[in-house]
Amino acid sequence: MIQLPCPWCGPRNVTEFRYAGERTPRPDPGTATPRQWRAYLYLRRNPCGVVEENWYHTAGCRRFFTLHRDTASNAVKETR
């Protein structure tokens, strides 16, 4: 069982959360090309190692938070 530490509710089972994707910088809406928007919306790096991710606590406080997680071991490094 994987446990994620919610900054507001404490450690909870991963089934209480929804993965909201890798944290990526949003392009400037005024100057971004269609190619940049496509890359922002659909393309992900999927690296092996520590990744900054967005999660949503659906069964608890219903808030988004950022998590640094090692994708190779599922070890959580930091939560914001």
N, CA, C and O atoms as a MOPAC input file, in Angstrom:
PM7 MOZYME 1SCF
protein

 N      0.83600 1    -1.17200 1     0.00000 1
 C      0.00000 1     0.00000 1     0.00000 1
 C      0.88800 1     1.24400 1     0.00000 1
 O      1.83000 1     1.34300 1     0.78500 1
 N      0.58200 1     2.17600 1    -0.87300 1
 C      1.33100 1     3.43100 1    -0.96300 1
 C      0.58900 1     4.48900 1    -0.15800 1
 O     -0.62500 1     4.64200 1    -0.29000 1
 N      1.32000 1     5.21400 1     0.67300 1
 C      0.74900 1     6.30300 1     1.44900 1
 C      1.32700 1     7.61800 1     0.95400 1
 O      2.52900 1     7.72800 1     0.71300 1
 N      0.45900 1     8.61900 1     0.80300 1
 C      0.89000 1     9.95500 1     0.41600 1
 C      0.62800 1    10.90000 1     1.58500 1
 O     -0.41700 1    10.81300 1     2.23100 1
 N      1.57500 1    11.80600 1     1.86100 1
 C      1.37600 1    12.75000 1     2.96200 1
 C      0.65700 1    14.01400 1     2.48800 1
 O      1.25600 1    14.85600 1     1.81900 1
 N     -0.61700 1    14.14700 1     2.83200 1
 C     -1.35500 1    15.36800 1     2.53100 1
 C     -0.87800 1    16.44800 1     3.50200 1
 O     -0.81400 1    16.19100 1     4.70400 1
 N     -0.54200 1    17.64600 1     3.02400 1
 C     -0.07100 1    18.70000 1     3.92400 1
 C     -1.11200 1    19.12200 1     4.97200 1
 O     -0.74600 1    19.65300 1     6.02000 1
 N     -2.40200 1    18.89100 1     4.70100 1
 C     -3.45500 1    19.31500 1     5.62100 1
 C     -4.02000 1    18.15600 1     6.44000 1
 O     -4.37600 1    18.35300 1     7.60200 1
 N     -4.11300 1    16.95600 1     5.86800 1
 C     -4.76600 1    15.82000 1     6.53900 1
 C     -3.78100 1    14.78900 1     7.09200 1
 O     -4.17300 1    13.92400 1     7.87500 1
 N     -2.51200 1    14.86800 1     6.69700 1
 C     -1.53300 1    13.87200 1     7.13200 1
 C     -1.46300 1    12.70100 1     6.16900 1
 O     -2.06300 1    12.75500 1     5.09500 1
 N     -0.73800 1    11.63500 1     6.53000 1
 C     -0.57100 1    10.47900 1     5.64100 1
 C     -1.89300 1     9.75100 1     5.40100 1
 O     -2.64000 1     9.46600 1     6.33700 1
 N     -2.16600 1     9.45300 1     4.12300 1
 C     -3.39100 1     8.74800 1     3.74000 1
 C     -3.06400 1     7.75600 1     2.62700 1
 O     -2.03500 1     7.87000 1     1.96100 1
 N     -3.95400 1     6.78100 1     2.43600 1
 C     -3.82100 1     5.79600 1     1.38100 1
 C     -3.93100 1     6.48600 1     0.01900 1
 O     -4.70900 1     7.42800 1    -0.13500 1
 N     -3.17300 1     6.03400 1    -0.95100 1
 C     -3.14200 1     6.65800 1    -2.27900 1
 C     -4.50400 1     6.62000 1    -2.96900 1
 O     -4.75300 1     7.42500 1    -3.86600 1
 N     -5.38600 1     5.70900 1    -2.57600 1
 C     -6.71300 1     5.62700 1    -3.20100 1
 C     -7.57600 1     6.84600 1    -2.89400 1
 O     -8.58900 1     7.05900 1    -3.56100 1
 N     -7.19800 1     7.65300 1    -1.89500 1
 C     -7.94700 1     8.86800 1    -1.56800 1
 C     -7.59400 1    10.04500 1    -2.47300 1
 O     -8.22600 1    11.09800 1    -2.39600 1
 N     -6.58500 1     9.87200 1    -3.33300 1
 C     -6.05600 1    10.97800 1    -4.13200 1
 C     -6.28700 1    10.75900 1    -5.61200 1
 O     -6.53100 1     9.63900 1    -6.06200 1
 N     -6.20800 1    11.85400 1    -6.36500 1
 C     -6.23500 1    11.79500 1    -7.82900 1
 C     -4.95400 1    12.43300 1    -8.34200 1
 O     -4.60600 1    13.54900 1    -7.95700 1
 N     -4.26000 1    11.71900 1    -9.20900 1
 C     -3.04700 1    12.23200 1    -9.82500 1
 C     -3.43500 1    13.29500 1   -10.83600 1
 O     -4.27500 1    13.05500 1   -11.70300 1
 N     -2.82100 1    14.48300 1   -10.72800 1
 C     -3.17000 1    15.59500 1   -11.61900 1
 C     -2.03600 1    15.93100 1   -12.58600 1
 O     -2.08100 1    16.97400 1   -13.23900 1
 N     -1.03400 1    15.08200 1   -12.68900 1
 C      0.00200 1    15.25800 1   -13.69300 1
 C      1.28600 1    15.89000 1   -13.18800 1
 O      1.36500 1    16.40800 1   -12.07400 1
 N      2.29000 1    15.82600 1   -14.05700 1
 C      3.57400 1    16.46700 1   -13.77200 1
 C      3.38800 1    17.97400 1   -13.68500 1
 O      2.53900 1    18.55100 1   -14.36400 1
 N      4.17400 1    18.58300 1   -12.86200 1
 C      4.13400 1    20.04600 1   -12.76300 1
 C      5.03300 1    20.60500 1   -13.86600 1
 O      6.24400 1    20.38200 1   -13.86900 1
 N      4.42400 1    21.33200 1   -14.80000 1
 C      5.17100 1    21.91500 1   -15.91800 1
 C      4.85300 1    23.40700 1   -16.00400 1
 O      3.74700 1    23.82500 1   -15.66200 1
 N      5.80300 1    24.20200 1   -16.45400 1
 C      5.54100 1    25.64500 1   -16.57400 1
 C      4.52300 1    25.92400 1   -17.68500 1
 O      4.62400 1    25.38100 1   -18.78500 1
 N      3.55700 1    26.76700 1   -17.38300 1
 C      2.51100 1    27.12100 1   -18.34800 1
 C      3.04100 1    28.17200 1   -19.32000 1
 O      3.64900 1    29.15400 1   -18.89400 1
 N      2.81700 1    27.97800 1   -20.62600 1
 C      3.25600 1    28.98500 1   -21.58800 1
 C      2.44200 1    30.27000 1   -21.48800 1
 O      1.31300 1    30.25300 1   -20.99900 1
 N      3.00200 1    31.36700 1   -21.94200 1
 C      2.31400 1    32.65900 1   -21.94400 1
 C      1.18900 1    32.62100 1   -22.98400 1
 O      1.46200 1    32.42100 1   -24.16800 1
 N     -0.06600 1    32.80900 1   -22.57100 1
 C     -1.18800 1    32.73000 1   -23.51500 1
 C     -1.10100 1    33.73200 1   -24.66200 1
 O     -1.61700 1    33.46600 1   -25.74700 1
 N     -0.46000 1    34.87800 1   -24.44300 1
 C     -0.38400 1    35.89100 1   -25.48200 1
 C      0.63500 1    35.59900 1   -26.56500 1
 O      0.49900 1    36.08900 1   -27.68600 1
 N      1.64400 1    34.81800 1   -26.25800 1
 C      2.72100 1    34.59500 1   -27.22600 1
 C      2.93600 1    33.12700 1   -27.59400 1
 O      3.75400 1    32.83700 1   -28.46700 1
 N      2.23000 1    32.19800 1   -26.96000 1
 C      2.45500 1    30.77100 1   -27.21200 1
 C      1.91800 1    30.35400 1   -28.57900 1
 O      0.86200 1    30.81200 1   -29.01500 1
 N      2.65100 1    29.49300 1   -29.22900 1
 C      2.23600 1    28.94400 1   -30.52000 1
 C      1.36400 1    27.70700 1   -30.26500 1
 O      1.37500 1    27.17100 1   -29.15700 1
 N      0.61400 1    27.25000 1   -31.26800 1
 C     -0.15700 1    26.01300 1   -31.10500 1
 C      0.72500 1    24.81700 1   -30.73300 1
 O      0.29500 1    23.94600 1   -29.97700 1
 N      1.91600 1    24.77000 1   -31.24200 1
 C      2.84500 1    23.67700 1   -30.91300 1
 C      3.22000 1    23.70400 1   -29.42600 1
 O      3.29300 1    22.65500 1   -28.78700 1
 N      3.45900 1    24.90300 1   -28.87200 1
 C      3.78800 1    25.02300 1   -27.44900 1
 C      2.60600 1    24.61500 1   -26.57700 1
 O      2.79000 1    23.95400 1   -25.55500 1
 N      1.38200 1    25.00700 1   -26.97300 1
 C      0.20400 1    24.60300 1   -26.21000 1
 C      0.00900 1    23.09600 1   -26.25000 1
 O     -0.31300 1    22.48500 1   -25.23100 1
 N      0.19800 1    22.49500 1   -27.41200 1
 C      0.05900 1    21.04400 1   -27.56000 1
 C      1.04300 1    20.32500 1   -26.65700 1
 O      0.68500 1    19.35600 1   -25.98700 1
 N      2.28500 1    20.79800 1   -26.63600 1
 C      3.30900 1    20.18000 1   -25.78000 1
 C      2.94700 1    20.33100 1   -24.30400 1
 O      3.12200 1    19.39700 1   -23.52100 1
 N      2.44200 1    21.51000 1   -23.92300 1
 C      2.05900 1    21.74900 1   -22.52700 1
 C      0.89900 1    20.84300 1   -22.10500 1
 O      0.90800 1    20.30600 1   -20.99800 1
 N     -0.08600 1    20.67200 1   -22.96800 1
 C     -1.27500 1    19.91300 1   -22.61400 1
 C     -1.11600 1    18.40000 1   -22.69900 1
 O     -1.71900 1    17.67600 1   -21.90700 1
 N     -0.31400 1    17.90500 1   -23.64500 1
 C     -0.32800 1    16.47500 1   -23.92200 1
 C      1.00000 1    15.73700 1   -23.73900 1
 O      0.98900 1    14.52600 1   -23.51700 1
 N      2.11700 1    16.40900 1   -23.82500 1
 C      3.40000 1    15.70700 1   -23.77100 1
 C      3.99700 1    15.74900 1   -22.37600 1
 O      4.07700 1    16.81400 1   -21.76300 1
 N      4.41300 1    14.60600 1   -21.87700 1
 C      5.05000 1    14.50400 1   -20.57100 1
 C      6.39200 1    13.80600 1   -20.72300 1
 O      6.59000 1    12.98800 1   -21.62200 1
 N      7.31200 1    14.14900 1   -19.82100 1
 C      8.66900 1    13.59800 1   -19.90700 1
 C      8.73600 1    12.15100 1   -19.43900 1
 O      9.43500 1    11.34800 1   -20.05600 1
 N      8.02500 1    11.78800 1   -18.35800 1
 C      8.01400 1    10.44700 1   -17.78900 1
 C      9.42100 1     9.94400 1   -17.43200 1
 O      9.80700 1     8.85800 1   -17.86200 1
 N     10.19300 1    10.71900 1   -16.65100 1
 C     11.54800 1    10.29700 1   -16.31300 1
 C     11.56700 1     9.27300 1   -15.17600 1
 O     10.59500 1     9.12100 1   -14.43800 1
 N     12.67100 1     8.59300 1   -15.05900 1
 C     12.91500 1     7.69900 1   -13.93800 1
 C     13.72900 1     8.48600 1   -12.91800 1
 O     14.87700 1     8.84200 1   -13.18700 1
 N     13.15400 1     8.76000 1   -11.75900 1
 C     13.82000 1     9.56300 1   -10.74800 1
 C     12.81900 1    10.48300 1   -10.06900 1
 O     11.61200 1    10.24700 1   -10.13000 1
 N     13.31400 1    11.52700 1    -9.42500 1
 C     12.45100 1    12.44400 1    -8.68900 1
 C     11.71000 1    13.36800 1    -9.65500 1
 O     12.31700 1    14.01400 1   -10.50900 1
 N     10.38100 1    13.41600 1    -9.49900 1
 C      9.50900 1    14.20900 1   -10.36100 1
 C      8.62100 1    15.07800 1    -9.47700 1
 O      8.17200 1    14.63900 1    -8.41800 1
 N      8.36700 1    16.31200 1    -9.91200 1
 C      7.44500 1    17.20600 1    -9.21700 1
 C      6.05200 1    16.98700 1    -9.80400 1
 O      5.84200 1    17.19300 1   -10.99900 1
 N      5.09200 1    16.56700 1    -8.96100 1
 C      3.76600 1    16.19100 1    -9.43300 1
 C      2.68500 1    16.97800 1    -8.69600 1
 O      2.89300 1    17.44600 1    -7.57700 1
 N      1.53000 1    17.11500 1    -9.34500 1
 C      0.34900 1    17.70600 1    -8.71900 1
 C     -0.60600 1    16.57500 1    -8.33800 1
 O     -0.83800 1    15.65600 1    -9.12300 1
 N     -1.15400 1    16.65100 1    -7.12900 1
 C     -2.12400 1    15.66900 1    -6.63600 1
 C     -3.31400 1    16.40900 1    -6.05700 1
 O     -3.18600 1    17.54500 1    -5.60100 1
 N     -4.48600 1    15.75600 1    -6.07700 1
 C     -5.71800 1    16.31600 1    -5.52800 1
 C     -6.28000 1    15.33600 1    -4.51100 1
 O     -6.44900 1    14.15600 1    -4.81900 1
 N     -6.57000 1    15.80500 1    -3.30700 1
 C     -7.09300 1    14.94500 1    -2.24200 1
 C     -8.61400 1    14.88400 1    -2.35000 1
 O     -9.31400 1    15.70200 1    -1.75300 1
 N     -9.11900 1    13.92700 1    -3.10300 1
 C    -10.55000 1    13.82000 1    -3.39300 1
 C    -11.36900 1    13.36600 1    -2.19500 1
 O    -12.50700 1    13.80900 1    -2.03800 1
 N    -10.83200 1    12.50100 1    -1.34600 1
 C    -11.59600 1    11.94000 1    -0.23200 1
 C    -11.30500 1    12.64400 1     1.09100 1
 O    -11.69600 1    12.15500 1     2.15100 1
 N    -10.63400 1    13.76600 1     1.03900 1
 C    -10.28600 1    14.46700 1     2.27100 1
 C    -10.57500 1    15.94800 1     2.17200 1
 O    -11.73100 1    16.36100 1     2.07700 1
 N     -9.52100 1    16.74700 1     2.19300 1
 C     -9.65600 1    18.20800 1     2.24200 1
 C    -10.02200 1    18.83500 1     0.90000 1
 O    -10.36600 1    20.01500 1     0.84400 1
 N     -9.95100 1    18.06300 1    -0.17700 1
 C    -10.28000 1    18.53200 1    -1.53000 1
 C     -9.41100 1    19.70500 1    -1.95800 1
 O     -9.90200 1    20.70300 1    -2.48700 1
 N     -8.12600 1    19.56800 1    -1.72300 1
 C     -7.16200 1    20.60000 1    -2.12400 1
 C     -6.08700 1    19.98500 1    -3.01400 1
 O     -5.78300 1    18.79500 1    -2.92500 1
 N     -5.52100 1    20.82800 1    -3.87500 1
 C     -4.37600 1    20.43300 1    -4.68200 1
 C     -3.11000 1    20.68400 1    -3.89500 1
 O     -3.04700 1    21.61200 1    -3.08800 1
 N     -2.09100 1    19.85400 1    -4.12600 1
 C     -0.77600 1    20.08000 1    -3.52800 1
 C      0.28900 1    19.50300 1    -4.44900 1
 O      0.00600 1    18.68700 1    -5.32600 1
 N      1.51800 1    19.94900 1    -4.22600 1
 C      2.66200 1    19.50600 1    -5.02500 1
 C      3.45900 1    18.49700 1    -4.22600 1
 O      3.67800 1    18.66400 1    -3.02600 1
 N      3.89000 1    17.44700 1    -4.90900 1
 C      4.61500 1    16.36000 1    -4.27300 1
 C      5.85900 1    16.05200 1    -5.09200 1
 O      5.77500 1    15.95200 1    -6.31600 1
 N      7.00700 1    15.89800 1    -4.44900 1
 C      8.21900 1    15.41200 1    -5.10700 1
 C      8.30600 1    13.93000 1    -4.81400 1
 O      8.44700 1    13.53200 1    -3.65800 1
 N      8.22200 1    13.09400 1    -5.86800 1
 C      8.19000 1    11.64800 1    -5.69100 1
 C      9.20800 1    10.99100 1    -6.61000 1
 O      9.36900 1    11.39000 1    -7.76400 1
 N      9.89500 1     9.97700 1    -6.08400 1
 C     10.83300 1     9.19500 1    -6.88200 1
 C     10.01900 1     8.13700 1    -7.62400 1
 O      9.43500 1     7.25700 1    -6.99300 1
 N      9.97400 1     8.21100 1    -8.94200 1
 C      9.14600 1     7.29800 1    -9.72400 1
 C      9.69400 1     5.87800 1    -9.74100 1
 O      8.95000 1     4.94600 1   -10.04600 1
 N     10.96100 1     5.68500 1    -9.42500 1
 C     11.53600 1     4.34800 1    -9.40500 1
 C     11.13200 1     3.57700 1    -8.14500 1
 O     10.90800 1     2.36800 1    -8.20300 1
 N     11.03900 1     4.27000 1    -7.01400 1
 C     10.75300 1     3.58900 1    -5.74200 1
 C      9.44600 1     4.04200 1    -5.08700 1
 O      9.06100 1     3.48300 1    -4.06000 1
 N      8.76100 1     5.02400 1    -5.64400 1
 C      7.55900 1     5.64400 1    -5.07000 1
 C      7.81500 1     6.31300 1    -3.73100 1
 O      6.86800 1     6.57200 1    -2.98900 1
 N      9.05300 1     6.59600 1    -3.40700 1
 C      9.38500 1     7.27400 1    -2.16200 1
 C      9.07400 1     8.76400 1    -2.31300 1
 O      9.45600 1     9.38800 1    -3.30300 1
 N      8.37900 1     9.32600 1    -1.32300 1
 C      8.04200 1    10.74200 1    -1.33000 1
 C      9.18500 1    11.52700 1    -0.70200 1
 O      9.62200 1    11.22400 1     0.40900 1
 N      9.66300 1    12.53400 1    -1.41900 1
 C     10.79900 1    13.33500 1    -0.95600 1
 C     10.36000 1    14.61100 1    -0.25600 1
 O     10.95200 1    14.99800 1     0.75200 1
 N      9.31400 1    15.27800 1    -0.78300 1
 C      8.87400 1    16.56100 1    -0.23900 1
 C      7.42100 1    16.81500 1    -0.65300 1
 O      6.98400 1    16.38400 1    -1.72100 1
 N      6.68600 1    17.51700 1     0.20200 1
 C      5.30200 1    17.89100 1    -0.07700 1
 C      5.14000 1    19.38300 1     0.15900 1
 O      5.64000 1    19.93000 1     1.14200 1
 N      4.41900 1    20.04300 1    -0.77600 1
 C      4.11000 1    21.48500 1    -0.61200 1
 C      2.65000 1    21.69400 1    -0.90100 1
 O      2.16200 1    22.82200 1    -0.82700 1

